[in-house]
Amino acid sequence: VWTYFRHYLNLVMLWSVWAEFDLMPETSKHWEPEDGVWMVWWMKWQIFAPILLLQVLNLFWYYLILRILWR
């Protein structure tokens, strides 16, 4: 369960942000908060970086869990 939810799905989300963010139509890639549109080009990195950092933290925890199970 940990592997699926914390690693596989995180990697799916990372791939989705990395590969599919640029597939959005150009009309939705501008800054207009009053219209509910704020997906400018740098927002890709603002979404990608925290999920990547969470994945790194989850890998560290996974290592600790496996080390305990091994003992």
C-alpha positions in Angstrom: 0.0 0.0 0.0 2.8 2.4 0.9 4.6 1.7 -2.3 1.5 2.3 -4.5 0.2 5.4 -2.8 3.4 7.1 -1.9 5.7 6.2 -4.8 3.8 5.0 -7.8 1.1 7.7 -7.7 3.6 10.4 -6.9 5.6 9.4 -9.9 2.4 9.4 -12.0 1.7 12.9 -10.8 5.2 14.1 -11.5 5.1 12.7 -15.0 1.7 14.3 -15.6 2.9 17.7 -14.6 6.2 17.3 -16.5 4.7 16.0 -19.8 1.2 17.2 -19.9 1.3 20.7 -18.5 2.3 22.1 -21.9 -0.7 20.5 -23.5 -3.1 23.0 -22.0 -4.5 25.5 -24.5 -2.8 28.8 -24.8 -6.0 30.6 -23.7 -5.6 29.1 -20.2 -1.9 30.1 -19.8 -2.2 33.6 -18.6 -2.7 35.4 -15.3 -6.3 36.5 -14.6 -7.2 35.6 -11.1 -10.6 37.3 -11.4 -11.5 34.8 -14.1 -10.0 31.9 -12.1 -7.1 31.5 -14.5 -3.5 31.6 -13.2 -1.6 28.8 -14.9 1.4 30.8 -16.3 4.6 29.1 -17.4 6.3 29.2 -14.1 3.4 27.5 -12.3 4.6 24.2 -13.8 7.7 24.4 -11.6 5.7 25.6 -8.6 3.7 22.4 -8.8 6.5 20.1 -9.8 9.1 21.0 -7.2 7.1 20.4 -4.0 5.9 17.0 -5.3 9.4 16.1 -6.2 10.6 17.1 -2.7 7.8 15.0 -1.2 8.9 12.0 -3.3 12.5 12.4 -2.0 11.2 12.5 1.6 9.0 9.5 1.0 12.0 7.5 -0.5 13.9 8.3 2.7 11.1 7.1 4.9 10.7 4.0 2.6 14.4 3.2 3.2 13.9 3.5 6.9 10.8 1.2 6.8 12.6 -1.4 4.8 15.6 -1.3 7.0 13.4 -1.9 10.1 11.6 -4.8 8.3 14.9 -6.3 7.3 16.1 -6.5 10.9 
